[in-house]
Amino acid sequence: MVHRRPRVAREAMTLLGGDEELTRTELHRLVGRLATYGLHDSAEALRDAEESMAIGRAAGDSSVHDSIVLARERLVEFVSRG
């Protein structure tokens, strides 16, 4: 599984960097995938975004957006260390 981490991280970066807003369900799946592959820092940031959406904040809300940006930054750091 460890050897798949860079690929999973790049795929997640692509999803998070797209123009389309992710749904809460998509975030939930991505949190699980990142956690499964040991990318816990990014999973934690996305979990914050998912929880914000669970309490009614929109995908475009600044708190959701900031958490997604943080998760993507952590993924970029992981890939660059690779």
C-alpha positions as CSV (number, residue, x, y, z in Angstrom):
1,M,0.0,0.0,0.0
2,V,2.8,2.4,0.8
3,H,4.0,2.3,-2.8
4,R,0.6,3.6,-3.9
5,R,0.6,6.7,-1.7
6,P,2.2,9.0,-4.3
7,R,-0.4,8.0,-7.0
8,V,-3.3,8.4,-4.5
9,A,-1.9,11.8,-3.4
10,R,-1.7,13.0,-7.0
11,E,-5.2,11.8,-7.8
12,A,-6.5,13.6,-4.7
13,M,-4.6,16.8,-5.7
14,T,-6.3,16.6,-9.1
15,L,-9.8,16.2,-7.5
16,L,-9.2,19.0,-5.1
17,G,-7.7,21.4,-7.7
18,G,-10.5,21.1,-10.2
19,D,-13.0,23.8,-11.0
20,E,-16.0,21.7,-9.7
21,E,-17.0,21.9,-6.1
22,L,-17.0,18.5,-4.4
23,T,-20.0,17.2,-2.6
24,R,-20.0,16.1,1.0
25,T,-20.2,12.5,-0.1
26,E,-17.2,12.9,-2.4
27,L,-15.2,14.5,0.4
28,H,-16.2,11.6,2.7
29,R,-14.9,9.1,0.2
30,L,-11.7,11.0,-0.3
31,V,-11.1,11.2,3.5
32,G,-11.5,7.5,3.7
33,R,-9.2,6.8,0.8
34,L,-6.5,9.2,2.1
35,A,-6.7,7.7,5.6
36,T,-6.5,4.2,4.2
37,Y,-3.2,5.0,2.4
38,G,-1.7,6.8,5.5
39,L,-2.1,10.3,4.2
40,H,-3.5,11.4,7.6
41,D,-2.7,15.1,7.5
42,S,-4.6,15.7,4.3
43,A,-7.4,13.4,5.5
44,E,-7.7,15.4,8.7
45,A,-8.0,18.7,6.8
46,L,-10.7,17.3,4.5
47,R,-12.5,15.9,7.5
48,D,-12.8,19.4,8.7
49,A,-14.3,20.5,5.4
50,E,-16.7,17.5,5.5
51,E,-17.8,18.4,9.0
52,S,-18.4,22.0,8.1
53,M,-20.7,20.8,5.2
54,A,-22.4,18.4,7.6
55,I,-23.5,21.4,9.8
56,G,-24.9,23.2,6.7
57,R,-22.1,25.2,5.3
58,A,-22.0,25.3,1.5
59,A,-19.1,23.9,-0.5
60,G,-18.1,27.4,-1.5
61,D,-18.0,28.6,2.2
62,S,-14.6,30.0,3.2
63,S,-14.1,27.5,6.0
64,V,-14.8,24.6,3.7
65,H,-12.6,26.1,1.0
66,D,-9.7,26.8,3.4
67,S,-9.8,23.2,4.7
68,I,-9.6,21.9,1.1
69,V,-6.7,24.3,0.3
70,L,-4.9,23.1,3.4
71,A,-5.4,19.4,2.4
72,R,-4.1,20.1,-1.1
73,E,-1.1,21.9,0.3
74,R,-0.3,18.9,2.5
75,L,-0.6,16.6,-0.5
76,V,1.7,18.8,-2.5
77,E,4.3,18.7,0.4
78,F,4.0,14.9,0.5
79,V,4.5,14.5,-3.3
80,S,7.4,16.9,-3.3
81,R,9.2,14.9,-0.6
82,G,8.7,11.7,-2.5
